[in-house]
Amino acid sequence: MATLAELQERRRHDLRLTPDRALQTLDEAEEFVRDRELVTRTEQSALPSLYEACHEDPYMPASRGFGQWPETKWPWFGELADRDGIYALKILRGKHILVSEEVAALLDPILRAEIERMRTAGEDDWPLILDHLAAVGPSEIEDLQEELGLSSRAMKAARSPLERCGVIVSRSLAVSATAAGPHPHTTELARWDQVYPEPSMTGGLEDLTVAAVRAAVVAPEREALRWFSWNWLYRKTLVDELVAEGRLYRPEPGWISAAETAS
């Protein structure tokens, strides 16, 4: 089995953490997402980061937030989300992440269960939005607000946890400049089971955890129970169980790798 030093070196290569491995084209970035299968927008954990792999100077070096995004390659995240078999979800505790078709299949049973949980969780607007989307299909957010009689504030309050749990998926749509005024874009909301209509019949939290560790090559063990939004699904013994099953491997105390990566 590989040592921690060997895994960290492999991580630097596979996650393109050195400038000589910088992503040069959008097609190359797509290959990166499909290879890693699970990629964050910005660097925020051991998971692969699209913008980190770009190695491009920030748009506004003296600012924070959006200003730290790559100067010319910042649109790549949204453009990749529009490609077939790549899904953009806010399940990274409210932050966006791109996942491949393979990881989407692992997520599917979790997200379908979350749809049912949030339809019966006692929040009035959650079932209202989910049932309406089920009836009418994916909808632009302005239409949804008007049809449901929700204020912008109420829609935002309900939408955030639904997206955070992966129950609804949003995407930006271009609209006519005349209709939209100075910002010719709107947002379309869809239920997960409309974006991914055929149940995968496989996957779950254990499989997703292994896939996430595999994407990182090697990661601090403490992160494995913190990456995703569903605190209530995690159990403290999850990593120990996956190690005992031979699916995860500890090269050193406090570090984990997917067994297939480390072998």
N, C-alpha and C positions, 0 to 999 in steps of 0.2 A: 504493500500500500504506500502511496505517496506521502512524503513528509509535509509538514506545514510549509516549509520554505519552498518546496517544489510546487505545492498548490498555489502559493502566493505568486510565484513566477508565472504559472499558467494563467492565473487570474489577470495579471497585468497584460498578458498577450491577448487572451480571449475577450476581455472587456475593453480592449483598446485604450489602456490607461497611459500609454506613452505617446508623445507627439508623432513619432514615426508611423504609428498605427491609426492616425486620425482618419475619420470618415471623410471622403472627398465628394461623394455624389449621393443623391437621394436613393438611387438604386442600391448603392453600397450600404446605406443606412437600413434599407428594407432587409437586405441579407443579414445584417447585424441583428435586427429584431427577430427574424425567423430562426436564426441560429441560437440566440439566447432564450427566445420564446417568451420572455417577460422582461420589460425594459421600462425604467422610470424616465420621466422627463429630465429632471435635474438631479444632481448628486445629493442624496439624502440618507443613504444607507449602503450596505454592501451590495445591494442589487445593482445590476447594470444600469448605466445612465446614458441616454442618447446624447444629451448636450455635453456631458463630460467626454464622451468618445469623439466629439467634434474637434476639441482642442482649438476653438476659435475665440478670439478676443471678444469680450462682452460688448453689447450694443451701447451701453452707457457705463463705462468703468467706475465712475464716481457715485453711481446710484445703487440702490438695492432692488430686490425683487426682480421684476421683468427686465430691468436694465442690465442684469447680469446674464441674460440669455445671449446666445451666440449672435454676433452682429448680423450675419447674413443667413445663417442656417436655422434660425429660430422657428420659421414656419414648418420645418420638416416634421415636427411631431404631429401637427394637424393633417399634413399631407399624407403621412404614413397611415394615419387612422382611417383615411378614405380608401385605402387599398384593400383588395379582397383578402379575407382571412386574417386581418389585423383588427383588433378591437381596442378602443380607448375607454377605460373605466376609471372611476374615482374611488376604487376600493383600497387604495393605499392610504387609509385613514383620511380620506378626503382629497388626496392628491391623485393626479392622473397617472395612469400606467398603461402601456401598450402590451397586449398579450397576443400570442399567435393562436392559430386554430387549435393546436394541441392543448394549450393551457386553457383556452375557452371551454373545451370539452371537460377539463378537470373542474373548472369553476361552475359548470352548468347545474349540477345537483345542489350546490350550495345556494346559488342565486334563485333557483326555482323554489327552494324551501324558504328563502328570505321573502319572496313575493307573498307566499301564503302567511308567513309570520306577520309581515307588515300590514297585510289586509285585515288582520284580526287583533292588532296590537293596541287598539283603543284610541289611536290618534285619528280624529275625525277626517282630516284631509288626506291621509295616506290611502285608505280604501277608495275614497272619492276619486282621486287621481288615477289609481291603478285600475279601478273598474271602468272608468271613462275611457282610458287608453285601450283597454281590452275591447271595448265596444266600438270605438271609432278608428282605432289604429294610431300609429305615430302622428303627433300633432305639433304644430308650431306653438311655442309657449304663449304667445299673445292670444291665439285662438283658444287654447286650453283655459287660460284665465277667464276669458269672456264667457265661455260655455259653462264653466263651473261657478262663475260669480265670485272668483277669488281676487283679492287685491295682490299687487306685486309683492308686498311684504309677506302675505300669507303663502303665496306660491313659493317664494324663496325659502321660507321656513320649512315647508313640507318637502320641497325638492331636495334640499341639501342632504338630509339623512337617507332619502330614497336612493340618491346617486352614490352616497358614501357606502351603502351596503350593496351596490350593484344591481338594485332592483329596477331602476330606470337608467337609461343611457342617453346622453345628450350629444348632439353634433351640431356644428355651425352650418347654416345654410345661407348662400348668397341670395339676396332679393333685389328687386329693382331699386335703384338709387332714389327714384321719385317717391316710391312707397316708404322707403326706410329713412329718408332724410339723409343726414350726413354719415350715417353708419349703416351701409347696405348689407347687413347681416342679421339673421335672427337665429334662434335656437330651436331645434326640433327635439322633442322628448319621445322616447319609446320604451316600452317595457322590455326587460331582458329577453323574455320568451318571444318577443316580436323580432328582435335583432338576431336571436339564435333559436329558430323555431322548432328544430328537431331535438328532443331530449337526448343527451349523450349516453345516458345509462352507465356512466362510469365516472371516476373521479371522486372528489370530496376533499376535505381539509388535509388529510394525510398525504394524498397524492400531490396536492397543490404545494404543501410545505416542501416535499422532496424536489419538486420542479423549481421552486424558488431558490432553494439551496444550490441546485444544479446550475441555475442561471448565474449565481454569484461565484461559482467554482468553490470558494471557501468563504465562510462568514462567521462572525462572532455568534456563539450559541444563543446569547441573550436576545439577539434580534429576531430569532425564528418565531417567537410568540408575539411579536410586535409589528410585523409588516402590514398586516391586513386589518380591516375594520371590525371583524366579528369577535370581539373580546369574549362574548358569551359562549362561543363554540370551542375556545381553546381550553386545554387542560394542561396543568403544569408538567405532567409526565409525557407529553406528546413526543418530545425529542428523545427521551430515554426509550420510549417504545419503538420509535423508528430506528434507533441505533440497535436495539435488541433484535429487531427483525432483519438487520443487515442492510437496511435501505439508506441509512445515514452512517457516517464514520467520523470519529473524533481523532484527528491527527495529533492533537494535543488538548489538554483540558481547556474548555472554554471556546473551542473552535469546532465547526462541523463542516463536512463536505458530503456530497452525494457519494454513496459507495461506488457507483459505476464511474464517477469522475476520478476518484482516488485510487481505483484499482490499476 
